[in-house]
Every structure is written in structure tokens, then in C-alpha cells.
Amino acid sequence: MRSSRIVAFAAVAALPFTAAQADEGMWTFDAFPTAKMQAAYGWAPEQVWLDKVRSASVRLTGGCSASFVSSSGLILTNHHCVASCAEQNSTAKNNILNSGFTAATRERELKCAGQQAEVVTSIRDVTPEVKGAVGSATGEAAVKARNATIARIESAGCTDKATMRCQVVTLYGGGQYKLYTYHKYSDVRLVWVPEAQAAQFGGDPDNFNFPRYSLDASFLRAYEGGKPAATPAHLTWTARAPVDGEATFVVGNPGSTQRLFTTEQLAMQRELVMPMRVATYSELRGRLINAMESSPQKNREGHQALEGLENSLKVYLGMKRALDDPAFMRRIAAAEADLKAKSGDKFGDPWGDIASATQAYRNLYYARYFATPRGTLFNYALSLVRAADERAKPDSDRLPEYTESALPLLEKQVLDARPIYPWLERLQMEWSLSKAREYLSPDDPETKLLLGKESPEALAARLVAGTKLANPAYRAQLWKGGKAAIDASTDPMIVYARHIDTNARQLEEKFDAEVDGPVTAAQSKLADARFAAYGNTLYPDATFTLRISYGKVEAWNERGKPVATRTLIGGTYDRATGAEPFDLAPAFVKNKARIAMNTPYDFVTTNDIIGGNSGSPVIDRSGAVIGAAFDGNIHSIGGNYGYDPVLNRTVVVSTAAVQEALEHIYPAPGLLAELKRP
């Protein structure tokens, strides 16, 4: 979800958060606004419909959403959600990311390292337990009490850790706590993916824009016990054209929004966080492009890193421009003033408490952000060091990322085999270390701790060249050896992680005491104030947990001109110029005569989504899947802070286009037969 053409959208962008507007809302499944949708559409789904859809919806732990579309574990998601898996399984001679991949048989489906598929099986309110445990505690003590209680609830909730995952989710910034229980599939394999150019046609100029001509779709499969998983609760595949005005539902896992932030919190984002992120990511992008241009091998190996980096950079640019718009910020301030007026002094002064904590966070932000360098190898090292320390403690005393409920996924992510590119590891590490020195200053104690007497370049080169952590067998040896193995290790990356971890932990403790504890307490009061003022018309900020949004297929006006709701596959050939990024994928050239040019390709809806929703099924009233969400239009980039029903649009690849591809562009008769089975 990217665009290089960030226009002056913020003046008409996201509406401030009071009560949900029109089709606005990323609703939890236990609080779907049935009456609100019934009033707007004359119909709303019943509980049986919601339960069926929930049971077929998938969270991919790599950061995307998806859905089951067959009884044999077949999963529909986006191309960009599986691109890293395709890259992992590529070689210089067989680059399946570029050429596409179709598994001829199930035995040839390819494992995706670190990926896990999860389906929500239940949601339980545990707010009284968590808030009761915190009681009157404040600061770091409140955070420790909260985390200990959450660890206990999660551990007790999952009786079979081989197939279950339990996660207590914080909603409304601490106003509510819900226990989400998942059935997990730890073996996920790649089944079908088109050529990268088919999915990325139009490249950066087309991202966050519409019309689009993108086959951003793929299929995975979930396995259990070495066999395709049995998934009788799946969505019905319907390869049909969308109908203007029809109701649509997006079911997925939106990553993170800040629609409940106060003006003080948004000011910190505008003045401190976003300028730093934009500047540092822009520099990293330049470094990465320069390195990739030095050889075809580096160009292939760095492709996914660059795609992800550019995605993040464009999002940050859009967020910064939204926050820089005075009219938008005036509306945010007006909404806050309205809530204050309605609340009086019944809830104390949570805004003042958050302002004080935000000032403390400003003072802490750079040190905390740069406390550990970037890179996969260093992440392995830090995870191994901390896991060894934390596993020796009672579950209630551990860092949240290392509790018994969290460890199985972490272990998988650390131990799964995947390619490591030393040049890319050096580049990322030296960049992050150089930025730490720049933002903290060379004389700062943290800078001296991070670098010692070495330069960022020399330190990164020494650590990457000397470590054995690229070898999954060595990582497994350290994981199984526990604290004794970690303490005895002379691996330079492990030694370095041990060296800087104490400082990083101290910064987290300070953050808990001065920021997290006070803000959570204040946000809980704000949640009570909002419910008192606006009733049940509120939905929580996104938390990368399952949500449902409703909307419709509807056009919008751009600069006074209507934008059509859909594109056709034939339009790809009209759009093509022969030059990147508007060059046709080879299979589109080869199979042109076979393709039905009037097949609906991409379309738009008014559904409210954000990053993390990529791959979410777009579902019609009957419960059938008619597409997969993969992007938003230019106006949706302000969706972190609000939703505009007039302009915000979700961009969807249609099931009709995917089926046309399976039939005539990237033939997969076995997949077609599977999709058509009930």
C-alpha cells in the first residue's frame, strides 16, 4: 500500500474519532454493529453468518490476512504476502519470485520459513481479571501486574500448545482486555504465485492509486501432521464480477491505528517520530538501491527488502503529511474538546496524564529506538540471549514476548531455515548504528556502548563475518542449550547482544514506569469517557487481531471527475508502455490470445482497512469470497488517524481475475478443480 504521489489529501482526509461514521469501523466479532448496518443497508448478517466467516478467516504471522477457500487447507492471500516465501525458495537459476510458481502436486508445495496460519476459535472478556490484578498500582508496578496476569490467563487458556495459541489483546488502550484463542497451523506451504510483474504492474507510481491492473493474489496451504489440514469451515469461491452498490465485508487483521490518540500524542508523532522515520528510511533506501545496482545477485537478494522499505517509507510520508495539515489537526482538537466537555471532571484529567507521559516519552524515544541495531542476524542473537534469560524465570516474571504462550512462535521464527545475505546484514546494521550515532551524538553513553572504539562499518563487518547464526543448526544448538550455552558462547554476535542487552532492558523498564503504565491508566479512563459520551458506537484501534468491516462497491470523485469502480484485464494492455514499471509480465504477452479481456480485474469498495488487512477476503452477502483486499486509494493513507466515507476506498483483486489467471495465464487445473469443490 504505497504511493509516490502523496497529494494534498489531508485537508479532506480522515475524520476525527467520535462516533463511527457511515461505513467506518474495524469491528471486533463479539461487537458487530448489527443495528447500525441494518439501518444503513436494510440487512445485516446473523450470528451464524458471522461464525462461519470467522472460522474461515486466517491471520498470517508474517503480517497479513487470508482465508480458507477449500476443505483441504487452501489459503487465498496476496502476492506481496508470500513474496518473501517465494524469495526464500528462489535461486539465481530458478527465481520463482520473478517467474511465478505452480506446484504440480501437493508434494511439490514449498515450505514458508517462519510463517504460521492462525484461526480465531473463541473470544473471552478478561477485563475484570486484568484490571483487578492491577488495582491501584501505578507505573512499572502496574505494568508488571498486568503482564503477569496476562501471562497466567494465556497459559491457562491453551491446554494444547501444539495446536493452540492464546493471546490477551489490549483494546481501547487499556479499557478492555480480551482473550483470543487460536487454532494454529505451523506448517504453511506455497502453492501458487504469479510472476512478480503481474502483481506489481505499475510499480510505485500506481501504489495507493486507482485504476489498478494488479494480480496481487496467491495461494498457500496449511498442513497438520505432514498432511494438508482439514478445513471444512471455508469460504465459497465465487468467480464473478462485483456489482455496484452491493454490500461487501472485509475480514482480516488490521495492524495498527492511532485513531484514539490525544492531540499531545499526535503532536509527538508529527514533531519527532515521523520526521526521523522519513529521514532515516530515505537514507536506507538510497544505500540499498546503490548496493543492489552493483550486481544482479544483490538485485535479486535485496528485492523484498527494498519492497518492504519503500512500503513503510510511503506510509510514513503520508502519515506525516496528514499530521502536518492544520485543518485536519483542528478537527482532531475539536473532537477532543467535545469529549472533554461531555466528560466534565467525572474521569479526572486523563488528557493531562497522557501529556505528562508523552513528554517523558519524547525524552526517551531516541535512546529506546536505537538501543538495538537492525538486521536478521542480530535479531536472532537478541532473541536467543533473551530467551535463555527469560525461560529461567517463572512465566509471570517474563517479558511478554517470552511467555509460554509466545515461545512456540518465537522458536519457529528463530529456528526455521531461511537464506541469509551477509552484504544485506552488514548494510542494515551499519546504517542503524550510524543513525544511532547521529541522533544520540558520538559522546552519548549509549553510542559509546553500541560502538566502543569501532566505526559502524567496521563493527557491522566484524560481527556479520564472524557469526555462525546464519546456520539454523547452530541456532537450534543455542536454543536447546539454554542459558549455559548462551553464557559460554564466543560467537561475536551473541557476545555483542549480551553486551548491549542490559541497557536495552533498563530503557524498557523506564518506558514501563514513565510511559506505558501512566498512559494505559489514562487511556482506560478515556475509554470510559468515550463510552459514556457516545455509547456503543465505538470500535477499538487496530491491534493485528481479527476484525470485520462492512461497506459497498462504490466509486468516488477525484478532482471533480468520477473514478470507475473497476478495471478489466484488457486494460492492462492499454496501460502497458513496455518500460518499467508498466511492462507486461511475460505470461501476459505469451497468452494474450487466450485471455478474456472483459474479465473484471481490480475493484474498489468503501470498506475501512489499514496495513495488515492485505490478503483479507472480500465477502458478499451470501458469504462467498469475491476478492482479496490488497491496497487502498490515495486518501486511505490517512487511515491511521481516521476514516473519510466520501473518499477512502479499499482496492481489491477480483476472484474473477484470479480464476482467469488459473485457467489461461498461469494454468493450474488442479487448483481450479479444488476451488470448485463444495
C-alpha positions in Angstrom: 0.0 0.0 0.0 2.3 2.7 -1.3 2.3 5.8 -3.5 5.0 8.3 -4.6 2.2 10.8 -5.4 1.2 11.9 -1.9 -1.2 14.7 -2.9 -2.7 17.3 -0.6 -5.4 14.9 0.7 -5.2 15.7 4.4 -7.5 18.8 4.1 -10.4 16.4 3.3 -8.9 13.3 4.9 -9.7 11.2 7.9 -12.4 12.4 10.2 -11.6 12.7 13.9 -12.8 9.9 16.2 -16.1 10.5 17.9 -18.8 8.1 16.9 -18.3 5.8 13.9 -19.3 7.5 10.6 -21.2 5.7 7.7 -19.2 2.6 6.7 -16.4 3.4 9.2 -15.1 0.8 11.6 -12.9 -2.2 12.1 -15.2 -4.1 14.4 -14.4 -7.0 16.7 -16.5 -10.1 16.0 -18.0 -10.0 19.5 -19.3 -6.5 19.0 -20.5 -6.3 15.4 -22.8 -3.2 15.0 -25.8 -5.1 13.7 -28.4 -2.3 14.3 -26.2 0.3 12.6 -25.7 -1.8 9.5 -29.4 -2.8 9.4 -30.3 0.9 9.5 -27.9 1.8 6.6 -28.4 -1.3 4.4 -31.7 -2.8 5.3 -29.9 -6.0 6.2 -27.2 -7.2 8.5 -25.6 -10.7 8.9 -26.9 -13.0 11.6 -24.7 -14.7 14.1 -24.5 -18.0 12.1 -23.1 -16.0 9.2 -20.6 -14.2 11.4 -19.4 -17.5 13.0 -18.9 -19.1 9.6 -16.9 -16.2 8.2 -14.8 -16.0 11.4 -13.9 -19.7 11.2 -12.7 -19.3 7.6 -10.6 -16.2 8.3 -6.8 -16.6 8.7 -4.1 -14.5 10.3 -0.6 -14.9 8.8 2.0 -14.2 11.4 4.2 -12.7 8.7 1.9 -9.6 8.9 -1.0 -10.3 6.5 -4.5 -11.7 6.4 -6.0 -14.5 4.4 -8.9 -17.1 4.2 -9.5 -20.8 3.7 -11.1 -21.4 0.3 -11.2 -25.2 0.3 -11.7 -28.1 2.7 -8.0 -29.1 2.3 -6.3 -26.2 3.9 -6.0 -24.0 0.7 -5.5 -20.3 1.6 -6.1 -17.2 -0.5 -4.0 -14.2 0.2 -2.0 -11.6 -1.7 1.2 -12.0 -3.8 3.1 -9.5 -1.7 2.2 -11.5 1.4 4.0 -14.6 0.1 6.8 -12.8 -1.8 9.3 -13.4 1.0 8.4 -17.2 0.8 8.9 -17.2 -2.9 12.2 -15.3 -2.5 13.4 -17.8 0.2 12.7 -20.7 -2.3 14.4 -18.9 -5.2 17.9 -19.4 -6.6 19.9 -17.5 -9.2 19.0 -20.1 -11.7 15.3 -20.5 -10.7 13.9 -17.2 -9.4 10.3 -18.2 -8.8 9.6 -14.7 -7.4 10.1 -13.4 -10.9 8.9 -16.3 -13.0 6.0 -17.4 -10.8 5.3 -20.9 -9.3 2.6 -23.5 -9.6 3.0 -26.7 -7.5 2.3 -29.6 -9.9 1.5 -31.8 -6.9 1.0 -31.3 -3.2 4.3 -33.0 -2.6 6.0 -30.1 -4.5 4.4 -27.3 -2.4 7.2 -25.3 -0.8 7.6 -24.5 2.9 7.5 -20.9 4.0 10.0 -20.3 6.8 8.7 -18.5 9.9 5.1 -18.4 8.6 2.2 -19.6 10.8 -1.5 -19.5 10.0 -4.0 -18.9 12.8 -7.8 -19.0 13.1 -9.8 -17.5 16.0 -11.8 -20.1 17.8 -13.1 -18.0 20.7 -13.0 -14.6 22.3 -13.5 -14.1 26.0 -13.6 -10.9 28.0 -10.9 -10.9 30.8 -11.1 -7.2 31.6 -12.1 -7.7 35.3 -9.3 -10.2 35.9 -6.6 -7.9 34.4 -7.9 -4.6 35.9 -8.5 -6.3 39.2 -4.9 -7.5 39.3 -3.6 -4.0 38.5 -5.8 -2.4 41.2 -4.3 0.8 42.4 -0.8 0.1 41.3 0.9 2.7 39.1 3.9 3.0 36.8 6.2 0.0 36.4 4.3 -1.9 39.2 1.1 -1.6 37.2 2.7 -2.9 34.0 4.3 -5.9 35.9 1.0 -6.8 37.5 -0.8 -6.5 34.1 1.8 -8.6 32.3 1.9 -11.3 35.0 -1.9 -11.7 34.9 -2.0 -11.8 31.1 0.7 -14.5 31.1 -1.3 -16.6 33.6 -4.5 -16.2 31.6 -2.8 -17.1 28.3 -1.1 -20.1 29.8 -4.3 -21.4 31.4 -6.3 -20.8 28.2 -4.2 -23.0 26.0 -4.4 -26.7 27.0 -2.8 -28.0 23.8 0.2 -25.8 22.9 0.9 -27.9 19.8 -2.3 -26.7 18.1 -3.5 -23.7 20.1 -2.2 -20.2 20.7 -3.7 -17.8 23.3 -3.3 -14.1 23.2 -4.7 -11.5 25.5 -5.4 -8.4 23.4 -5.5 -4.9 24.8 -8.4 -2.8 23.4 -9.2 0.9 23.7 -5.6 1.4 25.0 -6.4 -0.5 28.2 -10.1 0.0 28.5 -10.8 -3.7 27.7 -8.8 -6.9 27.6 -10.0 -9.9 25.6 -8.5 -13.4 25.4 -8.3 -14.6 21.8 -7.8 -18.3 21.3 -6.5 -19.6 18.0 -6.1 -22.9 16.2 -2.6 -22.6 14.7 -1.0 -24.2 11.7 2.7 -24.1 12.0 3.4 -25.7 8.6 2.4 -23.4 5.8 3.5 -24.0 2.2 3.4 -22.1 -1.1 1.0 -23.5 -3.7 0.7 -20.9 -6.5 2.1 -17.4 -7.1 2.1 -15.4 -10.4 5.0 -13.6 -11.8 6.1 -10.6 -9.7 5.5 -8.2 -12.6 1.8 -9.4 -12.9 1.3 -8.4 -9.2 3.5 -5.3 -9.3 2.4 -3.9 -12.6 2.5 -0.1 -12.4 5.0 -0.3 -9.5 5.5 2.7 -7.3 3.5 5.2 -9.4 0.4 3.0 -9.2 0.6 2.2 -5.5 -2.0 3.9 -3.4 -3.8 4.8 -6.6 -6.7 3.6 -8.7 -7.3 2.5 -11.5 -5.1 -0.6 -10.9 -4.1 -3.6 -13.0 -2.6 -5.9 -10.4 -2.8 -9.7 -10.0 -1.9 -9.3 -6.3 -3.1 -12.8 -5.4 -1.6 -16.2 -4.3 -2.4 -19.4 -2.7 -0.8 -21.2 0.3 -1.8 -24.4 2.1 -1.9 -25.2 5.8 -0.6 -28.6 6.9 -1.0 -30.6 10.1 0.9 -33.7 10.8 2.6 -33.5 7.4 -0.7 -33.7 5.6 -3.0 -30.9 4.2 -5.1 -29.6 7.0 -8.8 -30.5 7.1 -10.7 -27.2 6.9 -14.4 -27.8 6.4 -15.2 -24.2 7.5 -14.1 -22.4 4.4 -15.4 -19.7 2.2 -17.2 -20.5 -1.1 -15.2 -19.5 -4.2 -17.3 -17.3 -6.5 -15.6 -16.0 -9.6 -18.0 -13.3 -10.6 -18.0 -9.6 -11.3 -18.7 -7.2 -8.4 -22.0 -5.3 -8.5 -22.0 -1.5 -7.9 -23.7 -0.8 -4.7 -23.6 -4.3 -3.3 -22.7 -4.9 0.3 -19.2 -6.1 1.0 -17.3 -7.3 4.1 -13.6 -7.3 4.7 -12.5 -9.8 7.3 -8.9 -9.6 8.4 -6.3 -8.4 10.9 -5.7 -4.6 10.6 -2.2 -3.9 12.0 -2.2 -0.7 14.0 -4.1 2.6 14.1 -3.9 5.7 16.3 -7.4 7.0 16.0 -7.8 7.2 19.8 -4.6 9.2 20.3 -4.8 12.5 22.0 -3.5 15.7 20.4 -0.4 15.5 22.6 0.3 12.0 21.3 -0.3 13.1 17.7 2.0 16.1 18.2 4.8 13.8 19.2 4.2 11.7 16.1 4.2 14.9 13.9 7.2 16.6 15.5 9.5 13.8 16.5 8.7 10.3 15.2 7.7 10.8 11.6 10.5 13.3 10.6 13.1 10.8 12.0 11.5 7.8 10.3 11.2 9.5 6.9 14.8 10.8 7.0 16.4 7.6 8.2 14.3 5.3 5.9 15.0 7.5 2.9 18.7 7.2 3.6 18.5 3.4 3.9 16.5 3.2 0.7 19.4 5.1 -1.1 22.0 2.8 0.4 20.1 -0.3 -0.6 19.4 0.8 -4.1 23.1 1.7 -4.6 24.1 -1.8 -3.3 21.6 -3.6 -5.4 22.7 -1.9 -8.6 26.2 -3.3 -8.1 25.3 -6.9 -9.2 22.4 -9.0 -10.5 22.8 -11.2 -7.5 22.3 -8.4 -5.0 19.5 -7.1 -7.1 17.6 -10.4 -6.6 18.6 -10.8 -3.0 17.6 -7.3 -1.9 14.3 -7.1 -3.8 12.0 -8.0 -1.0 13.9 -5.8 1.5 13.5 -2.8 -0.9 9.8 -3.5 -1.4 9.1 -3.6 2.3 11.2 -0.5 2.9 9.5 1.6 0.2 6.1 0.5 1.5 7.0 1.7 5.0 8.5 4.9 3.7 5.5 5.8 1.7 3.2 5.2 4.6 5.3 7.4 6.9 5.3 10.2 4.3 1.5 10.0 4.1 1.1 10.0 7.8 3.4 12.9 8.2 1.5 15.0 5.6 -1.8 14.2 7.3 -0.4 15.4 10.7 1.1 18.5 9.1 -2.3 19.6 7.8 -3.7 22.4 10.1 -7.3 21.8 9.1 -7.1 18.2 10.0 -5.5 18.8 13.3 -8.1 21.5 14.1 -10.8 18.8 13.7 -8.9 16.4 15.9 -8.7 19.2 18.6 -12.4 19.9 18.2 -13.3 16.3 18.7 -11.1 16.1 21.8 -12.7 19.3 23.2 -16.2 17.8 22.6 -15.3 14.7 24.6 -13.8 16.9 27.4 -17.0 19.0 27.5 -19.2 15.9 27.7 -17.0 14.3 30.4 -16.5 17.2 32.8 -14.4 16.1 35.8 -16.1 12.6 36.2 -13.0 10.8 34.9 -10.2 13.0 36.3 -7.8 14.5 33.8 -6.6 11.7 31.6 -5.5 14.2 28.9 -3.1 15.8 31.3 -1.8 12.5 32.5 -1.1 11.5 28.9 0.6 14.9 28.2 3.0 14.3 31.1 3.8 10.7 30.0 4.2 11.9 26.4 6.8 14.4 27.4 8.7 11.6 29.2 8.4 9.6 26.0 9.9 12.4 24.0 12.9 12.4 26.3 13.3 8.6 26.0 12.3 8.0 22.4 15.7 8.1 20.5 17.5 6.1 23.2 14.9 3.4 23.2 14.5 3.3 19.4 18.3 3.0 18.7 19.0 0.7 21.7 19.5 -2.3 19.4 20.7 -2.4 15.8 18.7 -3.8 12.9 19.3 -7.0 10.9 18.1 -10.6 10.9 21.3 -12.0 12.4 21.3 -9.5 15.3 17.6 -10.3 15.9 18.4 -13.9 16.1 21.2 -13.1 18.6 19.0 -10.9 20.8 16.1 -13.4 20.7 18.4 -16.3 21.8 20.0 -14.2 24.6 16.7 -13.1 26.0 15.0 -16.4 25.6 17.8 -18.1 27.6 17.4 -15.5 30.4 13.6 -15.4 30.3 13.0 -19.2 30.2 14.8 -19.5 33.5 12.2 -17.3 35.2 8.6 -18.0 36.3 6.2 -17.3 33.5 4.6 -14.4 35.3 8.0 -12.6 35.6 9.0 -12.8 31.9 9.0 -10.2 29.2 5.6 -10.6 27.3 7.4 -11.8 24.1 8.9 -14.7 26.0 6.0 -16.2 28.0 5.0 -19.8 27.5 2.2 -18.8 25.1 4.5 -16.7 23.0 7.6 -19.0 22.9 6.4 -21.6 20.3 6.1 -19.0 17.5 9.3 -17.3 18.5 11.1 -20.6 18.5 9.8 -21.3 15.0 10.8 -17.9 13.7 14.3 -18.2 15.1 15.0 -21.8 14.1 13.3 -22.1 10.7 15.9 -22.2 7.9 15.9 -19.3 5.5 18.5 -17.6 3.3 20.8 -15.0 4.9 22.6 -12.5 2.7 25.7 -11.2 4.5 26.0 -8.0 2.4 22.4 -7.1 3.3 23.0 -7.8 7.0 26.1 -5.5 7.0 24.2 -2.8 5.2 21.3 -2.8 7.6 23.4 -3.0 10.7 25.9 -0.3 9.8 23.0 2.0 8.7 21.2 1.6 12.1 24.4 2.1 14.1 25.3 5.2 12.1 21.9 6.6 12.7 22.2 5.9 16.4 25.5 7.9 16.5 23.9 10.7 14.5 20.7 11.1 16.6 22.2 10.4 20.0 25.6 12.1 19.4 29.0 10.5 19.4 29.5 11.4 23.1 26.3 9.8 24.3 26.9 6.9 26.7 24.6 4.7 24.6 26.5 5.5 21.5 29.8 4.5 23.2 28.2 1.3 24.4 26.9 0.4 20.9 30.2 1.2 19.1 33.0 1.1 21.6 36.1 2.2 19.6 34.8 0.9 16.3 33.1 2.6 13.4 29.6 1.4 12.4 31.0 -0.1 9.2 33.9 -1.9 10.9 31.7 -3.2 13.8 29.0 -4.5 11.4 31.6 -6.1 9.1 33.3 -7.9 12.1 30.1 -9.2 13.6 28.5 -10.4 10.4 31.7 -12.1 9.2 32.3 -13.8 12.5 28.9 -15.1 13.5 27.6 -18.6 12.8 24.0 -17.6 13.4 23.1 -18.0 9.7 23.3 -21.7 10.3 19.9 -22.9 11.6 21.6 -25.9 13.3 23.8 -23.6 15.3 20.7 -21.5 16.3 19.0 -24.7 17.4 22.0 -25.8 19.4 22.0 -22.5 21.3 18.2 -22.5 21.8 18.3 -26.1 23.2 21.4 -25.4 25.3 19.6 -22.5 27.1 21.4 -20.1 29.4 24.5 -22.2 29.9 25.1 -22.4 26.1 24.5 -18.7 25.7 26.8 -17.7 28.5 29.5 -19.9 27.2 29.2 -18.8 23.5 32.0 -16.8 22.0 30.1 -16.1 18.8 30.7 -12.4 18.2 27.0 -11.6 17.5 25.9 -13.4 20.7 28.7 -11.6 22.7 27.5 -8.3 21.3 23.9 -8.9 22.1 24.8 -9.8 25.7 26.9 -6.7 25.9 24.1 -4.2 25.0 21.1 -6.0 26.3 21.3 -4.7 29.9 21.0 -1.1 28.7 18.1 -2.0 26.4 16.2 -3.7 29.2 16.7 -0.8 31.5 15.2 1.5 28.9 12.2 -0.8 28.6 11.8 -0.6 32.4 12.0 3.1 32.3 9.4 3.2 29.5 7.1 1.0 31.5 7.4 3.2 34.6 7.2 6.6 32.9 5.1 6.0 29.7 3.3 2.6 29.4 1.9 2.5 32.9 0.6 6.1 33.1 -0.7 6.1 29.5 -2.5 2.8 29.9 -4.2 4.0 33.1 -5.2 7.3 31.4 -6.4 5.6 28.2 -8.6 3.3 30.3 -10.3 6.4 31.7 -10.6 7.9 28.2 -12.3 4.7 27.1 -14.9 5.0 29.9 -15.4 8.7 29.0 -16.0 7.8 25.3 -18.5 5.0 26.2 -20.3 7.4 28.5 -20.4 10.1 25.8 -21.0 8.0 22.6 -22.4 4.7 23.8 -21.6 1.5 21.8 -20.9 3.4 18.6 -17.1 3.0 19.1 -14.7 0.4 17.9 -11.1 0.0 19.2 -7.9 0.9 17.5 -6.5 -1.9 15.3 -4.3 -4.4 17.0 -3.4 -7.0 14.3 -6.3 -9.1 15.6 -9.5 -10.3 13.8 -11.9 -7.5 12.7 -14.7 -7.1 10.3 -15.7 -4.0 8.3 -18.7 -3.6 6.1 -19.1 -1.3 3.1 -20.1 -1.4 -0.6 -18.8 -1.3 -4.1 -18.9 2.4 -4.8 -17.0 5.0 -6.9 -15.7 8.4 -5.8 -14.9 11.7 -7.4 -11.2 12.7 -7.9 -10.6 16.3 -8.8 -14.2 16.6 -9.9 -14.2 13.6 -12.1 -15.8 10.2 -11.3 -13.5 7.2 -10.8 -14.9 3.9 -12.1 -15.4 1.1 -9.6 -13.4 -1.5 -11.6 -10.8 -2.2 -14.2 -10.8 -5.0 -16.8 -7.9 -7.3 -17.6 -7.8 -6.0 -21.1 -7.0 -2.5 -19.8 -3.6 -3.9 -18.7 -2.5 -4.0 -22.4 -3.7 -0.4 -23.0 -1.8 0.8 -19.9 1.4 -1.0 -20.8 4.2 1.1 -22.2 6.9 -1.6 -22.5 9.1 0.3 -19.9 9.3 -0.5 -16.2 7.1 -0.4 -14.2 4.5 -0.6 -16.9 5.9 -3.5 -18.8 3.8 -6.6 -19.2 4.6 -9.8 -17.4 5.9 -12.4 -19.9 2.9 -14.8 -19.4 0.5 -11.9 -20.2 2.4 -11.4 -23.5 2.5 -15.1 -24.3 -1.1 -15.9 -23.5 -2.8 -12.7 -24.8 -4.9 -14.5 -27.4 -6.4 -16.8 -24.7 -7.3 -14.2 -22.1 -10.9 -12.9 -21.8 -10.2 -9.2 -21.9 -13.5 -8.2 -20.4 -12.8 -10.1 -17.1 -13.1 -7.8 -14.1 -9.6 -7.2 -12.7 -9.4 -4.9 -9.7 -12.3 -3.0 -8.0 -12.9 -0.6 -5.1 -15.2 -0.6 -2.0 -15.9 1.7 0.9 -14.6 -0.8 3.5 -12.4 0.6 6.3 -9.0 -1.1 6.3 -5.3 -0.5 7.1 -2.0 -2.2 6.8 -2.3 -5.8 8.0 -5.6 -6.2 6.1 -3.6 -7.2 3.0 -4.9 -10.6 1.8 -8.2 -10.2 3.6 -11.1 -11.9 1.9 -13.8 -9.5 0.4 -17.0 -11.3 1.0 -20.5 -10.8 -0.3 -23.9 -11.1 1.4 -24.1 -14.8 0.7 -20.8 -15.4 2.5 -18.9 -16.1 -0.7 -15.4 -14.6 -1.4 -15.3 -12.3 -4.4 -11.9 -10.9 -4.0 -8.8 -10.2 -1.8 -8.0 -6.7 -0.5 -4.5 -5.6 -1.4 -4.3 -1.8 -1.2 -6.2 1.5 -0.6 -6.5 4.6 -2.7 -4.5 7.8 -2.1 -7.0 9.0 0.5 -6.8 5.9 2.6 -3.2 6.6 3.6 -4.6 8.9 6.4 -6.5 5.8 7.8 -4.1 5.6 10.7 -5.9 8.6 12.2 -9.5 8.3 10.9 -11.8 7.4 8.0 -13.5 9.5 5.3 -16.5 7.7 3.8 -16.6 10.0 0.8 -13.0 9.4 -0.3 -11.5 6.4 1.4 -11.5 3.2 -0.7 -10.2 -0.3 -0.4 -8.6 -1.8 -3.6 -9.4 -5.5 -4.3 -8.2 -8.1 -6.8 -11.3 -10.0 -8.0 -11.8 -13.7 -7.8 -12.9 -13.5 -11.5 -9.4 -12.3 -12.4 -7.7 -14.9 -10.3 -9.7 -17.7 -11.9 -9.0 -16.3 -15.4 -5.3 -16.4 -14.5 -5.6 -20.0 -13.2 -7.3 -21.0 -16.5 -5.4 -19.2 -19.2 -2.4 -17.3 -17.9 -0.8 -19.5 -15.2 -2.7 -22.7 -15.8 -3.4 -24.7 -12.6 -6.2 -27.2 -13.4 -5.8 -29.0 -10.0 -6.3 -25.8 -8.1 -9.3 -24.9 -10.2 -10.9 -28.3 -9.5 -10.2 -27.8 -5.8 -11.8 -24.4 -5.7 -14.9 -25.6 -7.4 -15.5 -28.5 -5.0 -18.0 -27.7 -2.2 
